[in-house]
Amino acid sequence: MPAPAPAPAPAAGGRGHLLAFAALSASYFAHIGFFNPYLPLWLKDLGLPIFTISLLTSVQSITRVFAPYAWGAVSDHTGHRVLLLRISAAVALVSSFGLWWHGGAWWLGLVLLVMFTHTSSMMSLTEAAMAHLVAGDWGRYGRIRLWGSAGFLVTVFFAGEWFEHFGMGHFPAWAGGTLAIVLIATLRLPDVREPAAAHSMVKDPVGPVLRIPAVRWFFMSLFFHVMAHFAVYGFLSLYLDSLGYGKGTIGLLWALSVVAEIAWFYLQGRLLGLFAMPRWLLICGVAAVLRMGITAGCGPWVWALAAAQALHALSFAAHHTACIAMVSRHFPGRLRGRGQALFTVIGYGFGGVLGVLAGGAIAQHFGYVAMFGVATLLAVVGSICAWRAQRLEAGAF
């Protein structure tokens, strides 16, 4: 008798593939959920001054200037996005072991450079693969992405409670443990590739796309919007600590922002249709202005900080989906990897580097309130750029 035919592989975008990407999103943001909020507090616990802390936390943004585009170009050429994700996770895990040795600021900078060079490329590679799978179904995209928010929520809360009771000394163990889970998640991903990208030697140029005025204004709005948010990403924990809030309360405020994020990703399939994507960019920009302004002026009132954190649903979650939609529209097919990389490089790379370094300098000389005031002004500029992009994109979505 002839041998039975092998079972067909799941179709791209099938339930098994989407669950695998949901697991990766959950594990990756579980790592981010503990690492980003508590890295500044760990560095402070090591006795480092604020400006040195800002330099070390800016390493992640520095790597986002070059790593995502380099990995994105390789993925567009080869189509092996999942293999690159596995390599990135493995190298990041091994490099995290260097956090156990306290060799001073230079050593920590080197360890973080190697680790972030690989973790900073992971989301652009993942987003490119996910955009291919969901094919513009932003409700389904949101349901995958909310698992990342849930992973962030779990670790930002439990890590805060852990560090409150046991101190910051276990930070390196948390780093290694969460990155090990990320590596396991990448090993379970399906090897989904876009055939044209996998076999063609032809490279579609990105220059013509970048010459479109609406694209330029979009990237400018992204730059200022994300630069403003690095006041939150880099210094919110230190700001709250300086006001006397405990690590448990800090963790709860971070967790609240992620609950709002999860709610948005769950509902966005029904909400995004209310406005065109460029209009959502403007709405999210206004939300960012309110968030930064409330944080700057109402720090002593925890209820006001909670309201500011709830605006994360718009200033981050809705903004993120609108940006992915804009990138997917203007950078299709073999441009997809480089388009997602440009999103990371311009926003979280250049915007992040300037945001963290400027934020550290302003906080050290003028205080955290002044820093959040500057972030409010940056969010205003980002909103103006978003308004201009919306005018140019009228009728496109």
Residue pairs with C-beta under 8 A, 6 or more apart in sequence:
9 190
10 16
10 17
10 190
11 17
12 132
12 133
12 192
13 133
13 134
13 135
16 190
17 133
17 190
17 192
18 133
18 134
18 140
18 144
20 185
20 188
20 189
20 190
21 126
21 129
21 130
21 133
21 144
21 189
22 143
22 144
22 147
23 147
23 185
23 188
24 85
24 126
24 182
24 185
24 186
24 188
24 189
25 126
25 144
25 145
25 147
25 148
25 151
26 147
26 148
26 150
26 151
26 185
27 151
27 178
27 181
27 182
27 184
27 185
28 119
28 122
28 123
28 126
28 148
28 151
28 182
28 185
29 148
29 149
29 151
29 152
30 151
30 152
30 154
30 155
30 178
30 181
31 119
31 155
31 175
31 178
31 179
31 181
31 182
32 152
33 151
33 152
33 153
33 154
33 155
33 156
33 159
33 254
33 258
34 155
34 156
34 159
34 174
34 178
35 174
35 175
35 178
36 60
36 233
37 156
37 159
37 160
37 236
37 237
37 250
37 251
37 254
38 159
38 160
38 163
38 168
38 171
38 237
39 56
39 57
39 171
40 53
40 57
40 234
40 235
40 237
40 238
41 163
41 168
41 237
41 238
41 241
41 247
42 168
42 171
43 52
43 53
43 56
43 57
43 108
44 53
44 238
44 241
45 167
45 168
45 169
46 102
48 56
48 105
49 364
50 238
50 360
50 363
50 364
51 360
51 361
51 364
52 105
53 238
53 360
54 234
54 235
54 356
54 357
54 359
54 360
54 361
54 363
54 364
55 105
55 109
55 357
55 360
56 105
56 108
56 109
56 112
57 234
57 356
57 360
58 234
58 352
58 353
58 356
58 357
58 360
59 109
59 112
59 113
59 116
60 112
60 116
60 119
60 120
60 352
61 230
61 348
61 349
61 350
61 351
61 352
61 353
61 355
61 356
62 113
62 116
62 349
62 353
63 113
63 116
63 117
63 120
63 349
64 116
64 120
64 344
64 345
64 348
64 349
64 352
64 353
65 345
65 349
65 350
65 353
66 345
66 349
67 116
67 117
67 118
67 120
67 121
68 120
68 121
68 124
68 340
68 341
68 344
68 345
68 349
69 338
69 341
69 342
69 344
69 345
70 121
70 341
71 84
71 88
71 121
71 124
71 125
71 337
71 341
72 121
72 124
72 125
72 128
72 337
72 338
72 339
72 340
72 341
72 342
73 337
73 338
73 341
74 80
74 84
75 81
75 84
75 125
75 128
75 197
75 337
76 197
76 203
76 334
76 335
76 336
76 337
76 338
77 197
77 203
78 197
78 198
79 193
79 194
79 195
79 197
79 198
79 199
80 191
80 193
80 198
81 125
81 126
81 128
81 129
81 192
81 193
81 337
82 129
82 186
82 189
82 190
82 191
82 192
82 193
83 191
84 121
84 125
85 122
85 125
85 126
85 186
85 189
86 183
86 186
86 187
86 189
87 118
88 118
88 119
88 121
88 122
88 125
88 186
89 118
89 122
89 179
89 182
89 183
89 185
89 186
90 183
91 114
91 118
92 115
92 118
92 119
92 179
92 182
93 176
93 179
93 180
93 182
93 183
95 111
95 114
95 115
95 118
96 111
96 115
96 172
96 175
96 176
96 179
97 172
97 176
98 107
98 110
98 111
98 114
99 108
99 111
99 171
99 172
99 175
99 176
100 172
101 107
102 108
119 179
120 344
120 348
121 341
121 344
122 182
123 344
124 337
124 340
124 341
124 343
124 344
125 337
125 340
127 324
127 340
127 343
128 336
128 337
128 339
128 340
129 192
130 141
130 144
131 141
131 324
131 327
131 328
131 336
131 340
132 192
132 194
132 336
133 192
134 140
134 141
134 144
136 325
136 328
137 269
138 268
138 269
138 272
138 321
138 325
139 268
139 269
139 270
139 272
140 269
141 321
141 324
142 264
142 265
142 266
142 267
142 268
142 269
142 321
143 265
143 266
143 269
145 265
145 320
145 321
146 261
146 262
146 265
146 266
149 258
149 261
149 262
149 265
149 317
150 258
150 262
152 258
152 261
153 255
153 258
153 259
153 262
155 174
155 178
156 251
156 254
156 255
156 258
157 251
157 252
157 254
157 255
159 174
159 251
160 247
160 248
160 250
160 251
160 252
160 254
160 255
161 247
161 248
161 251
162 170
162 174
163 170
163 171
163 247
164 246
164 247
164 248
164 251
194 333
194 334
194 336
196 333
196 334
197 333
197 334
197 336
197 337
200 334
202 334
203 334
204 333
204 334
204 335
206 331
206 335
206 338
206 339
206 342
209 215
209 330
209 331
209 335
209 339
210 216
210 219
212 330
213 392
214 278
214 389
214 392
214 393
214 396
215 330
217 385
217 386
217 388
217 389
217 392
218 278
218 281
218 323
218 326
218 385
218 386
218 389
218 393
219 342
219 346
220 382
220 385
220 389
221 281
221 285
221 382
221 383
221 385
221 386
221 388
221 389
222 323
222 343
222 346
222 347
222 351
222 382
223 346
223 347
223 350
223 351
223 382
224 351
224 378
224 379
224 381
224 382
224 385
225 284
225 285
225 288
225 315
225 319
225 347
225 351
225 378
225 379
225 382
225 383
225 386
226 347
226 348
226 351
226 352
226 355
227 351
227 352
227 354
227 355
227 378
227 382
228 288
228 292
228 355
228 375
228 376
228 378
228 379
228 382
229 288
229 315
229 316
229 355
229 375
230 351
230 352
230 355
230 356
230 359
230 375
231 292
231 295
231 355
231 359
231 371
231 372
231 374
231 375
232 291
232 292
232 295
232 375
233 352
233 355
233 356
234 355
234 356
234 359
234 360
235 359
235 360
235 363
235 368
235 371
236 250
236 253
236 254
236 295
237 250
237 254
238 363
238 368
239 295
239 299
239 363
239 368
239 371
239 372
240 249
240 250
240 253
240 299
240 305
241 247
241 250
242 368
243 299
243 300
245 253
245 302
249 302
253 302
253 305
253 306
253 309
254 309
256 306
256 309
256 310
257 309
257 310
257 312
257 316
258 312
260 309
260 310
260 311
260 312
260 313
260 317
261 312
261 313
261 316
261 317
263 313
264 271
264 313
264 314
264 317
264 318
265 317
265 321
268 317
268 318
268 321
271 318
272 280
272 318
272 321
272 322
275 283
276 390
276 393
276 396
276 397
277 322
277 325
277 326
277 329
277 393
277 397
278 322
278 326
278 386
278 389
278 390
278 393
278 394
278 396
278 397
279 390
280 318
280 319
280 321
280 322
281 319
281 322
281 323
281 326
281 386
281 389
281 390
282 383
282 386
282 387
282 390
283 314
283 318
284 314
284 315
284 318
284 319
284 322
284 386
285 319
285 379
285 382
285 383
285 386
285 387
286 383
287 311
287 314
287 315
287 318
288 311
288 314
288 315
288 319
288 379
288 382
288 383
289 376
289 379
289 380
289 383
290 308
290 311
291 308
291 309
291 311
291 312
291 315
291 379
292 372
292 373
292 375
292 376
292 378
292 379
293 372
293 376
294 304
294 305
294 307
294 308
294 311
295 305
295 308
295 372
296 369
296 372
296 373
296 375
296 376
297 369
298 304
298 305
298 308
299 305
299 368
299 369
323 343
323 347
324 340
324 343
325 397
327 339
327 340
327 342
327 343
328 336
328 339
329 396
329 397
330 339
331 338
331 339
331 340
331 342
355 375
355 378
358 374
359 371
359 374
359 375
362 370
362 371
362 374
363 370
363 371
